[in-house]
Amino acid sequence: MSAILDELKHVVATLEAEGHALAGKARSVLTHYEEEAAAIVNGVKPVLADLRTGIAADVTDAVTRVEAAVAKVEALVQQPPAGS
C-alpha cells in the first residue's frame, strides 16, 4: 500500500510541476501577445494622426472654397439688376 501512495504522491508532484511549467509558458505567450498588440497600436497611432491631419486640412480647404463661393453669390445678389 505504501508503494501505491508513494507513486500517487510522485504523480501529484509531477502534475504540479507540469502545471507550473504550463502556467509559465502561458504567461510567456500572453506577454508576447501583449507586446505584439502594443507594437501594433503604437504603429497605428502615427498613421491615425496623419489621417486626422489630412482630413482636417481637406475639410479646411473645402470650407474655404464654400466660403469663397458664398461670398461670390452674396456679391452677385447685392449688385443692382442689369439695366436698372
PDB file of N, CA, C and O in Angstrom, chain B, residues numbered from 101:
ATOM      1  N   MET B 101       0.822  -1.197   0.000  1.00  0.00           N
ATOM      2  CA  MET B 101       0.000   0.000   0.000  1.00  0.00           C
ATOM      3  C   MET B 101       0.862   1.256   0.000  1.00  0.00           C
ATOM      4  O   MET B 101       0.512   2.261  -0.619  1.00  0.00           O
ATOM      5  N   SER B 102       1.983   1.192   0.694  1.00  0.00           N
ATOM      6  CA  SER B 102       2.889   2.322   0.778  1.00  0.00           C
ATOM      7  C   SER B 102       3.464   2.674  -0.589  1.00  0.00           C
ATOM      8  O   SER B 102       3.671   3.848  -0.896  1.00  0.00           O
ATOM      9  N   ALA B 103       3.717   1.677  -1.394  1.00  0.00           N
ATOM     10  CA  ALA B 103       4.262   1.913  -2.724  1.00  0.00           C
ATOM     11  C   ALA B 103       3.245   2.638  -3.593  1.00  0.00           C
ATOM     12  O   ALA B 103       3.609   3.514  -4.379  1.00  0.00           O
ATOM     13  N   ILE B 104       1.990   2.282  -3.458  1.00  0.00           N
ATOM     14  CA  ILE B 104       0.927   2.939  -4.233  1.00  0.00           C
ATOM     15  C   ILE B 104       0.829   4.403  -3.820  1.00  0.00           C
ATOM     16  O   ILE B 104       0.738   5.284  -4.675  1.00  0.00           O
ATOM     17  N   LEU B 105       0.845   4.667  -2.522  1.00  0.00           N
ATOM     18  CA  LEU B 105       0.776   6.044  -2.037  1.00  0.00           C
ATOM     19  C   LEU B 105       1.996   6.837  -2.505  1.00  0.00           C
ATOM     20  O   LEU B 105       1.869   7.995  -2.903  1.00  0.00           O
ATOM     21  N   ASP B 106       3.166   6.219  -2.458  1.00  0.00           N
ATOM     22  CA  ASP B 106       4.371   6.903  -2.935  1.00  0.00           C
ATOM     23  C   ASP B 106       4.251   7.231  -4.423  1.00  0.00           C
ATOM     24  O   ASP B 106       4.628   8.318  -4.858  1.00  0.00           O
ATOM     25  N   GLU B 107       3.732   6.295  -5.186  1.00  0.00           N
ATOM     26  CA  GLU B 107       3.564   6.527  -6.624  1.00  0.00           C
ATOM     27  C   GLU B 107       2.550   7.629  -6.885  1.00  0.00           C
ATOM     28  O   GLU B 107       2.753   8.469  -7.761  1.00  0.00           O
ATOM     29  N   LEU B 108       1.439   7.626  -6.112  1.00  0.00           N
ATOM     30  CA  LEU B 108       0.436   8.688  -6.259  1.00  0.00           C
ATOM     31  C   LEU B 108       1.025  10.044  -5.884  1.00  0.00           C
ATOM     32  O   LEU B 108       0.746  11.041  -6.550  1.00  0.00           O
ATOM     33  N   LYS B 109       1.824  10.096  -4.843  1.00  0.00           N
ATOM     34  CA  LYS B 109       2.472  11.347  -4.455  1.00  0.00           C
ATOM     35  C   LYS B 109       3.399  11.828  -5.566  1.00  0.00           C
ATOM     36  O   LYS B 109       3.472  13.022  -5.857  1.00  0.00           O
ATOM     37  N   HIS B 110       4.112  10.875  -6.187  1.00  0.00           N
ATOM     38  CA  HIS B 110       5.006  11.222  -7.294  1.00  0.00           C
ATOM     39  C   HIS B 110       4.204  11.772  -8.471  1.00  0.00           C
ATOM     40  O   HIS B 110       4.611  12.751  -9.097  1.00  0.00           O
ATOM     41  N   VAL B 111       3.055  11.141  -8.777  1.00  0.00           N
ATOM     42  CA  VAL B 111       2.198  11.610  -9.874  1.00  0.00           C
ATOM     43  C   VAL B 111       1.704  13.018  -9.571  1.00  0.00           C
ATOM     44  O   VAL B 111       1.729  13.886 -10.443  1.00  0.00           O
ATOM     45  N   VAL B 112       1.254  13.249  -8.334  1.00  0.00           N
ATOM     46  CA  VAL B 112       0.772  14.572  -7.945  1.00  0.00           C
ATOM     47  C   VAL B 112       1.898  15.600  -8.048  1.00  0.00           C
ATOM     48  O   VAL B 112       1.680  16.700  -8.555  1.00  0.00           O
ATOM     49  N   ALA B 113       3.073  15.263  -7.585  1.00  0.00           N
ATOM     50  CA  ALA B 113       4.216  16.189  -7.656  1.00  0.00           C
ATOM     51  C   ALA B 113       4.563  16.486  -9.115  1.00  0.00           C
ATOM     52  O   ALA B 113       4.861  17.627  -9.467  1.00  0.00           O
ATOM     53  N   THR B 114       4.522  15.455  -9.960  1.00  0.00           N
ATOM     54  CA  THR B 114       4.817  15.642 -11.382  1.00  0.00           C
ATOM     55  C   THR B 114       3.776  16.545 -12.026  1.00  0.00           C
ATOM     56  O   THR B 114       4.112  17.454 -12.786  1.00  0.00           O
ATOM     57  N   LEU B 115       2.514  16.291 -11.717  1.00  0.00           N
ATOM     58  CA  LEU B 115       1.440  17.125 -12.278  1.00  0.00           C
ATOM     59  C   LEU B 115       1.561  18.569 -11.813  1.00  0.00           C
ATOM     60  O   LEU B 115       1.343  19.493 -12.597  1.00  0.00           O
ATOM     61  N   GLU B 116       1.904  18.771 -10.551  1.00  0.00           N
ATOM     62  CA  GLU B 116       2.094  20.135 -10.048  1.00  0.00           C
ATOM     63  C   GLU B 116       3.234  20.825 -10.788  1.00  0.00           C
ATOM     64  O   GLU B 116       3.114  21.985 -11.182  1.00  0.00           O
ATOM     65  N   ALA B 117       4.330  20.113 -10.974  1.00  0.00           N
ATOM     66  CA  ALA B 117       5.479  20.701 -11.672  1.00  0.00           C
ATOM     67  C   ALA B 117       5.101  21.032 -13.112  1.00  0.00           C
ATOM     68  O   ALA B 117       5.441  22.101 -13.619  1.00  0.00           O
ATOM     69  N   GLU B 118       4.400  20.114 -13.766  1.00  0.00           N
ATOM     70  CA  GLU B 118       3.983  20.372 -15.145  1.00  0.00           C
ATOM     71  C   GLU B 118       2.989  21.531 -15.207  1.00  0.00           C
ATOM     72  O   GLU B 118       3.015  22.332 -16.142  1.00  0.00           O
ATOM     73  N   GLY B 119       2.122  21.612 -14.217  1.00  0.00           N
ATOM     74  CA  GLY B 119       1.165  22.725 -14.155  1.00  0.00           C
ATOM     75  C   GLY B 119       1.878  24.055 -14.024  1.00  0.00           C
ATOM     76  O   GLY B 119       1.511  25.035 -14.672  1.00  0.00           O
ATOM     77  N   HIS B 120       2.901  24.084 -13.179  1.00  0.00           N
ATOM     78  CA  HIS B 120       3.674  25.323 -13.024  1.00  0.00           C
ATOM     79  C   HIS B 120       4.407  25.667 -14.312  1.00  0.00           C
ATOM     80  O   HIS B 120       4.488  26.832 -14.702  1.00  0.00           O
ATOM     81  N   ALA B 121       4.941  24.634 -14.969  1.00  0.00           N
ATOM     82  CA  ALA B 121       5.639  24.874 -16.233  1.00  0.00           C
ATOM     83  C   ALA B 121       4.659  25.401 -17.286  1.00  0.00           C
ATOM     84  O   ALA B 121       4.983  26.329 -18.027  1.00  0.00           O
ATOM     85  N   LEU B 122       3.460  24.810 -17.351  1.00  0.00           N
ATOM     86  CA  LEU B 122       2.455  25.266 -18.311  1.00  0.00           C
ATOM     87  C   LEU B 122       2.008  26.688 -17.998  1.00  0.00           C
ATOM     88  O   LEU B 122       1.815  27.494 -18.909  1.00  0.00           O
ATOM     89  N   ALA B 123       1.844  26.997 -16.731  1.00  0.00           N
ATOM     90  CA  ALA B 123       1.454  28.356 -16.349  1.00  0.00           C
ATOM     91  C   ALA B 123       2.536  29.350 -16.767  1.00  0.00           C
ATOM     92  O   ALA B 123       2.234  30.445 -17.244  1.00  0.00           O
ATOM     93  N   GLY B 124       3.795  28.960 -16.585  1.00  0.00           N
ATOM     94  CA  GLY B 124       4.897  29.832 -17.009  1.00  0.00           C
ATOM     95  C   GLY B 124       4.892  30.042 -18.506  1.00  0.00           C
ATOM     96  O   GLY B 124       5.108  31.158 -18.980  1.00  0.00           O
ATOM     97  N   LYS B 125       4.644  28.971 -19.263  1.00  0.00           N
ATOM     98  CA  LYS B 125       4.574  29.088 -20.723  1.00  0.00           C
ATOM     99  C   LYS B 125       3.400  29.968 -21.133  1.00  0.00           C
ATOM    100  O   LYS B 125       3.521  30.788 -22.043  1.00  0.00           O
ATOM    101  N   ALA B 126       2.264  29.796 -20.461  1.00  0.00           N
ATOM    102  CA  ALA B 126       1.087  30.612 -20.775  1.00  0.00           C
ATOM    103  C   ALA B 126       1.373  32.083 -20.504  1.00  0.00           C
ATOM    104  O   ALA B 126       0.991  32.945 -21.295  1.00  0.00           O
ATOM    105  N   ARG B 127       2.043  32.375 -19.388  1.00  0.00           N
ATOM    106  CA  ARG B 127       2.406  33.770 -19.089  1.00  0.00           C
ATOM    107  C   ARG B 127       3.344  34.321 -20.156  1.00  0.00           C
ATOM    108  O   ARG B 127       3.221  35.476 -20.562  1.00  0.00           O
ATOM    109  N   SER B 128       4.268  33.503 -20.603  1.00  0.00           N
ATOM    110  CA  SER B 128       5.212  33.929 -21.635  1.00  0.00           C
ATOM    111  C   SER B 128       4.490  34.246 -22.941  1.00  0.00           C
ATOM    112  O   SER B 128       4.767  35.257 -23.586  1.00  0.00           O
ATOM    113  N   VAL B 129       3.557  33.365 -23.324  1.00  0.00           N
ATOM    114  CA  VAL B 129       2.785  33.599 -24.553  1.00  0.00           C
ATOM    115  C   VAL B 129       1.951  34.865 -24.409  1.00  0.00           C
ATOM    116  O   VAL B 129       1.899  35.677 -25.333  1.00  0.00           O
ATOM    117  N   LEU B 130       1.299  35.043 -23.264  1.00  0.00           N
ATOM    118  CA  LEU B 130       0.485  36.231 -23.026  1.00  0.00           C
ATOM    119  C   LEU B 130       1.344  37.495 -23.113  1.00  0.00           C
ATOM    120  O   LEU B 130       0.940  38.476 -23.737  1.00  0.00           O
ATOM    121  N   THR B 131       2.499  37.476 -22.505  1.00  0.00           N
ATOM    122  CA  THR B 131       3.396  38.633 -22.557  1.00  0.00           C
ATOM    123  C   THR B 131       3.799  38.934 -23.995  1.00  0.00           C
ATOM    124  O   THR B 131       3.837  40.092 -24.411  1.00  0.00           O
ATOM    125  N   HIS B 132       4.100  37.882 -24.748  1.00  0.00           N
ATOM    126  CA  HIS B 132       4.473  38.068 -26.156  1.00  0.00           C
ATOM    127  C   HIS B 132       3.341  38.736 -26.928  1.00  0.00           C
ATOM    128  O   HIS B 132       3.577  39.688 -27.672  1.00  0.00           O
ATOM    129  N   TYR B 133       2.116  38.246 -26.758  1.00  0.00           N
ATOM    130  CA  TYR B 133       0.984  38.827 -27.481  1.00  0.00           C
ATOM    131  C   TYR B 133       0.667  40.246 -27.008  1.00  0.00           C
ATOM    132  O   TYR B 133       0.253  41.090 -27.803  1.00  0.00           O
ATOM    133  N   GLU B 134       0.858  40.503 -25.729  1.00  0.00           N
ATOM    134  CA  GLU B 134       0.672  41.875 -25.238  1.00  0.00           C
ATOM    135  C   GLU B 134       1.687  42.810 -25.887  1.00  0.00           C
ATOM    136  O   GLU B 134       1.345  43.929 -26.269  1.00  0.00           O
ATOM    137  N   GLU B 135       2.926  42.359 -26.012  1.00  0.00           N
ATOM    138  CA  GLU B 135       3.956  43.180 -26.654  1.00  0.00           C
ATOM    139  C   GLU B 135       3.646  43.394 -28.125  1.00  0.00           C
ATOM    140  O   GLU B 135       3.829  44.495 -28.644  1.00  0.00           O
ATOM    141  N   GLU B 136       3.177  42.346 -28.805  1.00  0.00           N
ATOM    142  CA  GLU B 136       2.811  42.458 -30.212  1.00  0.00           C
ATOM    143  C   GLU B 136       1.650  43.442 -30.388  1.00  0.00           C
ATOM    144  O   GLU B 136       1.673  44.279 -31.291  1.00  0.00           O
ATOM    145  N   ALA B 137       0.639  43.338 -29.525  1.00  0.00           N
ATOM    146  CA  ALA B 137      -0.508  44.242 -29.607  1.00  0.00           C
ATOM    147  C   ALA B 137      -0.080  45.682 -29.368  1.00  0.00           C
ATOM    148  O   ALA B 137      -0.546  46.593 -30.053  1.00  0.00           O
ATOM    149  N   ALA B 138       0.805  45.893 -28.401  1.00  0.00           N
ATOM    150  CA  ALA B 138       1.290  47.242 -28.121  1.00  0.00           C
ATOM    151  C   ALA B 138       2.055  47.796 -29.322  1.00  0.00           C
ATOM    152  O   ALA B 138       1.931  48.976 -29.650  1.00  0.00           O
ATOM    153  N   ALA B 139       2.841  46.948 -29.972  1.00  0.00           N
ATOM    154  CA  ALA B 139       3.592  47.401 -31.150  1.00  0.00           C
ATOM    155  C   ALA B 139       2.648  47.784 -32.279  1.00  0.00           C
ATOM    156  O   ALA B 139       2.879  48.766 -32.984  1.00  0.00           O
ATOM    157  N   ILE B 140       1.586  47.006 -32.449  1.00  0.00           N
ATOM    158  CA  ILE B 140       0.611  47.321 -33.500  1.00  0.00           C
ATOM    159  C   ILE B 140      -0.071  48.644 -33.199  1.00  0.00           C
ATOM    160  O   ILE B 140      -0.202  49.496 -34.078  1.00  0.00           O
ATOM    161  N   VAL B 141      -0.509  48.817 -31.950  1.00  0.00           N
ATOM    162  CA  VAL B 141      -1.186  50.062 -31.565  1.00  0.00           C
ATOM    163  C   VAL B 141      -0.237  51.246 -31.744  1.00  0.00           C
ATOM    164  O   VAL B 141      -0.630  52.287 -32.270  1.00  0.00           O
ATOM    165  N   ASN B 142       0.998  51.087 -31.310  1.00  0.00           N
ATOM    166  CA  ASN B 142       1.964  52.183 -31.451  1.00  0.00           C
ATOM    167  C   ASN B 142       2.270  52.469 -32.913  1.00  0.00           C
ATOM    168  O   ASN B 142       2.550  53.612 -33.272  1.00  0.00           O
ATOM    169  N   GLY B 143       2.222  51.458 -33.753  1.00  0.00           N
ATOM    170  CA  GLY B 143       2.439  51.666 -35.179  1.00  0.00           C
ATOM    171  C   GLY B 143       1.275  52.358 -35.856  1.00  0.00           C
ATOM    172  O   GLY B 143       1.454  53.079 -36.838  1.00  0.00           O
ATOM    173  N   VAL B 144       0.076  52.135 -35.328  1.00  0.00           N
ATOM    174  CA  VAL B 144      -1.128  52.715 -35.930  1.00  0.00           C
ATOM    175  C   VAL B 144      -1.310  54.176 -35.511  1.00  0.00           C
ATOM    176  O   VAL B 144      -1.855  54.971 -36.277  1.00  0.00           O
ATOM    177  N   LYS B 145      -0.874  54.529 -34.337  1.00  0.00           N
ATOM    178  CA  LYS B 145      -1.083  55.893 -33.834  1.00  0.00           C
ATOM    179  C   LYS B 145      -0.581  56.967 -34.791  1.00  0.00           C
ATOM    180  O   LYS B 145      -1.322  57.910 -35.067  1.00  0.00           O
ATOM    181  N   PRO B 146       0.657  56.871 -35.318  1.00  0.00           N
ATOM    182  CA  PRO B 146       1.107  57.918 -36.256  1.00  0.00           C
ATOM    183  C   PRO B 146       0.281  57.943 -37.538  1.00  0.00           C
ATOM    184  O   PRO B 146       0.035  59.009 -38.103  1.00  0.00           O
ATOM    185  N   VAL B 147      -0.142  56.777 -37.990  1.00  0.00           N
ATOM    186  CA  VAL B 147      -0.961  56.716 -39.204  1.00  0.00           C
ATOM    187  C   VAL B 147      -2.287  57.426 -38.955  1.00  0.00           C
ATOM    188  O   VAL B 147      -2.755  58.190 -39.799  1.00  0.00           O
ATOM    189  N   LEU B 148      -2.886  57.174 -37.801  1.00  0.00           N
ATOM    190  CA  LEU B 148      -4.156  57.845 -37.470  1.00  0.00           C
ATOM    191  C   LEU B 148      -3.958  59.349 -37.313  1.00  0.00           C
ATOM    192  O   LEU B 148      -4.811  60.137 -37.720  1.00  0.00           O
ATOM    193  N   ALA B 149      -2.849  59.739 -36.734  1.00  0.00           N
ATOM    194  CA  ALA B 149      -2.570  61.173 -36.583  1.00  0.00           C
ATOM    195  C   ALA B 149      -2.413  61.828 -37.953  1.00  0.00           C
ATOM    196  O   ALA B 149      -2.924  62.924 -38.179  1.00  0.00           O
ATOM    197  N   ASP B 150      -1.710  61.162 -38.862  1.00  0.00           N
ATOM    198  CA  ASP B 150      -1.561  61.700 -40.225  1.00  0.00           C
ATOM    199  C   ASP B 150      -2.906  61.763 -40.934  1.00  0.00           C
ATOM    200  O   ASP B 150      -3.203  62.731 -41.635  1.00  0.00           O
ATOM    201  N   LEU B 151      -3.711  60.733 -40.750  1.00  0.00           N
ATOM    202  CA  LEU B 151      -5.032  60.701 -41.365  1.00  0.00           C
ATOM    203  C   LEU B 151      -5.895  61.847 -40.841  1.00  0.00           C
ATOM    204  O   LEU B 151      -6.571  62.535 -41.607  1.00  0.00           O
ATOM    205  N   ARG B 152      -5.858  62.039 -39.514  1.00  0.00           N
ATOM    206  CA  ARG B 152      -6.631  63.127 -38.902  1.00  0.00           C
ATOM    207  C   ARG B 152      -6.166  64.481 -39.437  1.00  0.00           C
ATOM    208  O   ARG B 152      -6.985  65.346 -39.751  1.00  0.00           O
ATOM    209  N   THR B 153      -4.857  64.656 -39.539  1.00  0.00           N
ATOM    210  CA  THR B 153      -4.309  65.915 -40.057  1.00  0.00           C
ATOM    211  C   THR B 153      -4.736  66.133 -41.503  1.00  0.00           C
ATOM    212  O   THR B 153      -5.121  67.239 -41.882  1.00  0.00           O
ATOM    213  N   GLY B 154      -4.667  65.074 -42.309  1.00  0.00           N
ATOM    214  CA  GLY B 154      -5.076  65.172 -43.708  1.00  0.00           C
ATOM    215  C   GLY B 154      -6.546  65.498 -43.867  1.00  0.00           C
ATOM    216  O   GLY B 154      -6.920  66.331 -44.692  1.00  0.00           O
ATOM    217  N   ILE B 155      -7.378  64.841 -43.076  1.00  0.00           N
ATOM    218  CA  ILE B 155      -8.818  65.111 -43.138  1.00  0.00           C
ATOM    219  C   ILE B 155      -9.106  66.544 -42.711  1.00  0.00           C
ATOM    220  O   ILE B 155      -9.903  67.237 -43.344  1.00  0.00           O
ATOM    221  N   ALA B 156      -8.460  66.986 -41.641  1.00  0.00           N
ATOM    222  CA  ALA B 156      -8.666  68.360 -41.175  1.00  0.00           C
ATOM    223  C   ALA B 156      -8.261  69.363 -42.246  1.00  0.00           C
ATOM    224  O   ALA B 156      -8.948  70.363 -42.456  1.00  0.00           O
ATOM    225  N   ALA B 157      -7.160  69.103 -42.916  1.00  0.00           N
ATOM    226  CA  ALA B 157      -6.710  70.012 -43.984  1.00  0.00           C
ATOM    227  C   ALA B 157      -7.701  70.008 -45.143  1.00  0.00           C
ATOM    228  O   ALA B 157      -8.018  71.063 -45.692  1.00  0.00           O
ATOM    229  N   ASP B 158      -8.192  68.827 -45.515  1.00  0.00           N
ATOM    230  CA  ASP B 158      -9.164  68.738 -46.607  1.00  0.00           C
ATOM    231  C   ASP B 158     -10.457  69.466 -46.258  1.00  0.00           C
ATOM    232  O   ASP B 158     -11.027  70.174 -47.089  1.00  0.00           O
ATOM    233  N   VAL B 159     -10.911  69.284 -45.024  1.00  0.00           N
ATOM    234  CA  VAL B 159     -12.150  69.951 -44.599  1.00  0.00           C
ATOM    235  C   VAL B 159     -11.942  71.458 -44.567  1.00  0.00           C
ATOM    236  O   VAL B 159     -12.816  72.216 -44.987  1.00  0.00           O
ATOM    237  N   THR B 160     -10.795  71.894 -44.073  1.00  0.00           N
ATOM    238  CA  THR B 160     -10.499  73.331 -44.029  1.00  0.00           C
ATOM    239  C   THR B 160     -10.487  73.918 -45.433  1.00  0.00           C
ATOM    240  O   THR B 160     -11.034  74.998 -45.659  1.00  0.00           O
ATOM    241  N   ASP B 161      -9.869  73.217 -46.376  1.00  0.00           N
ATOM    242  CA  ASP B 161      -9.852  73.685 -47.769  1.00  0.00           C
ATOM    243  C   ASP B 161     -11.264  73.745 -48.341  1.00  0.00           C
ATOM    244  O   ASP B 161     -11.621  74.703 -49.027  1.00  0.00           O
ATOM    245  N   ALA B 162     -12.060  72.729 -48.060  1.00  0.00           N
ATOM    246  CA  ALA B 162     -13.431  72.699 -48.572  1.00  0.00           C
ATOM    247  C   ALA B 162     -14.247  73.849 -47.995  1.00  0.00           C
ATOM    248  O   ALA B 162     -15.008  74.498 -48.714  1.00  0.00           O
ATOM    249  N   VAL B 163     -14.092  74.098 -46.715  1.00  0.00           N
ATOM    250  CA  VAL B 163     -14.820  75.201 -46.080  1.00  0.00           C
ATOM    251  C   VAL B 163     -14.389  76.532 -46.689  1.00  0.00           C
ATOM    252  O   VAL B 163     -15.227  77.399 -46.936  1.00  0.00           O
ATOM    253  N   THR B 164     -13.105  76.700 -46.929  1.00  0.00           N
ATOM    254  CA  THR B 164     -12.599  77.924 -47.548  1.00  0.00           C
ATOM    255  C   THR B 164     -13.211  78.127 -48.928  1.00  0.00           C
ATOM    256  O   THR B 164     -13.608  79.237 -49.280  1.00  0.00           O
ATOM    257  N   ARG B 165     -13.288  77.041 -49.713  1.00  0.00           N
ATOM    258  CA  ARG B 165     -13.888  77.144 -51.051  1.00  0.00           C
ATOM    259  C   ARG B 165     -15.378  77.471 -50.971  1.00  0.00           C
ATOM    260  O   ARG B 165     -15.888  78.255 -51.771  1.00  0.00           O
ATOM    261  N   VAL B 166     -16.070  76.872 -50.009  1.00  0.00           N
ATOM    262  CA  VAL B 166     -17.504  77.168 -49.846  1.00  0.00           C
ATOM    263  C   VAL B 166     -17.692  78.620 -49.421  1.00  0.00           C
ATOM    264  O   VAL B 166     -18.585  79.299 -49.927  1.00  0.00           O
ATOM    265  N   GLU B 167     -16.869  79.100 -48.507  1.00  0.00           N
ATOM    266  CA  GLU B 167     -16.966  80.498 -48.080  1.00  0.00           C
ATOM    267  C   GLU B 167     -16.727  81.441 -49.254  1.00  0.00           C
ATOM    268  O   GLU B 167     -17.415  82.453 -49.385  1.00  0.00           O
ATOM    269  N   ALA B 168     -15.757  81.117 -50.108  1.00  0.00           N
ATOM    270  CA  ALA B 168     -15.480  81.956 -51.279  1.00  0.00           C
ATOM    271  C   ALA B 168     -16.663  81.948 -52.239  1.00  0.00           C
ATOM    272  O   ALA B 168     -17.021  82.982 -52.802  1.00  0.00           O
ATOM    273  N   ALA B 169     -17.272  80.768 -52.423  1.00  0.00           N
ATOM    274  CA  ALA B 169     -18.436  80.677 -53.310  1.00  0.00           C
ATOM    275  C   ALA B 169     -19.611  81.463 -52.741  1.00  0.00           C
ATOM    276  O   ALA B 169     -20.329  82.137 -53.480  1.00  0.00           O
ATOM    277  N   VAL B 170     -19.803  81.377 -51.445  1.00  0.00           N
ATOM    278  CA  VAL B 170     -20.891  82.129 -50.804  1.00  0.00           C
ATOM    279  C   VAL B 170     -20.637  83.619 -50.948  1.00  0.00           C
ATOM    280  O   VAL B 170     -21.567  84.381 -51.214  1.00  0.00           O
ATOM    281  N   ALA B 171     -19.405  84.043 -50.777  1.00  0.00           N
ATOM    282  CA  ALA B 171     -19.074  85.469 -50.926  1.00  0.00           C
ATOM    283  C   ALA B 171     -19.378  85.939 -52.350  1.00  0.00           C
ATOM    284  O   ALA B 171     -19.889  87.042 -52.541  1.00  0.00           O
ATOM    285  N   LYS B 172     -19.066  85.107 -53.349  1.00  0.00           N
ATOM    286  CA  LYS B 172     -19.366  85.466 -54.740  1.00  0.00           C
ATOM    287  C   LYS B 172     -20.875  85.582 -54.960  1.00  0.00           C
ATOM    288  O   LYS B 172     -21.348  86.509 -55.619  1.00  0.00           O
ATOM    289  N   VAL B 173     -21.608  84.647 -54.410  1.00  0.00           N
ATOM    290  CA  VAL B 173     -23.072  84.695 -54.558  1.00  0.00           C
ATOM    291  C   VAL B 173     -23.618  85.928 -53.865  1.00  0.00           C
ATOM    292  O   VAL B 173     -24.483  86.609 -54.416  1.00  0.00           O
ATOM    293  N   GLU B 174     -23.136  86.230 -52.675  1.00  0.00           N
ATOM    294  CA  GLU B 174     -23.592  87.426 -51.963  1.00  0.00           C
ATOM    295  C   GLU B 174     -23.284  88.678 -52.779  1.00  0.00           C
ATOM    296  O   GLU B 174     -24.112  89.586 -52.858  1.00  0.00           O
ATOM    297  N   ALA B 175     -22.104  88.733 -53.383  1.00  0.00           N
ATOM    298  CA  ALA B 175     -21.735  89.901 -54.197  1.00  0.00           C
ATOM    299  C   ALA B 175     -22.658  90.013 -55.395  1.00  0.00           C
ATOM    300  O   ALA B 175     -23.076  91.116 -55.747  1.00  0.00           O
ATOM    301  N   LEU B 176     -22.983  88.906 -56.022  1.00  0.00           N
ATOM    302  CA  LEU B 176     -23.903  88.936 -57.175  1.00  0.00           C
ATOM    303  C   LEU B 176     -25.283  89.369 -56.750  1.00  0.00           C
ATOM    304  O   LEU B 176     -25.941  90.134 -57.455  1.00  0.00           O
ATOM    305  N   VAL B 177     -25.730  88.891 -55.610  1.00  0.00           N
ATOM    306  CA  VAL B 177     -27.075  89.235 -55.132  1.00  0.00           C
ATOM    307  C   VAL B 177     -27.156  90.721 -54.794  1.00  0.00           C
ATOM    308  O   VAL B 177     -28.197  91.344 -55.003  1.00  0.00           O
ATOM    309  N   GLN B 178     -26.083  91.291 -54.282  1.00  0.00           N
ATOM    310  CA  GLN B 178     -26.096  92.698 -53.874  1.00  0.00           C
ATOM    311  C   GLN B 178     -25.945  93.649 -55.053  1.00  0.00           C
ATOM    312  O   GLN B 178     -26.194  94.845 -54.904  1.00  0.00           O
ATOM    313  N   GLN B 179     -25.539  93.147 -56.230  1.00  0.00           N
ATOM    314  CA  GLN B 179     -25.411  94.011 -57.397  1.00  0.00           C
ATOM    315  C   GLN B 179     -26.809  94.397 -57.874  1.00  0.00           C
ATOM    316  O   GLN B 179     -27.745  93.599 -57.845  1.00  0.00           O
ATOM    317  N   PRO B 180     -26.912  95.635 -58.310  1.00  0.00           N
ATOM    318  CA  PRO B 180     -28.212  96.020 -58.854  1.00  0.00           C
ATOM    319  C   PRO B 180     -28.472  95.252 -60.160  1.00  0.00           C
ATOM    320  O   PRO B 180     -27.531  94.923 -60.881  1.00  0.00           O
ATOM    321  N   PRO B 181     -29.712  94.974 -60.456  1.00  0.00           N
ATOM    322  CA  PRO B 181     -30.017  94.233 -61.677  1.00  0.00           C
ATOM    323  C   PRO B 181     -29.494  94.988 -62.906  1.00  0.00           C
ATOM    324  O   PRO B 181     -29.458  96.218 -62.925  1.00  0.00           O
ATOM    325  N   ALA B 182     -29.104  94.253 -63.895  1.00  0.00           N
ATOM    326  CA  ALA B 182     -28.572  94.841 -65.113  1.00  0.00           C
ATOM    327  C   ALA B 182     -29.663  95.678 -65.795  1.00  0.00           C
ATOM    328  O   ALA B 182     -30.809  95.237 -65.882  1.00  0.00           O
ATOM    329  N   GLY B 183     -29.331  96.842 -66.263  1.00  0.00           N
ATOM    330  CA  GLY B 183     -30.257  97.723 -66.975  1.00  0.00           C
ATOM    331  C   GLY B 183     -31.135  98.556 -66.060  1.00  0.00           C
ATOM    332  O   GLY B 183     -32.087  99.177 -66.531  1.00  0.00           O
ATOM    333  N   SER B 184     -30.847  98.589 -64.771  1.00  0.00           N
ATOM    334  CA  SER B 184     -31.682  99.449 -63.919  1.00  0.00           C
ATOM    335  C   SER B 184     -30.995 100.696 -63.490  1.00  0.00           C
ATOM    336  O   SER B 184     -31.580 101.507 -62.772  1.00  0.00           O
TER     337      SER B 184
END
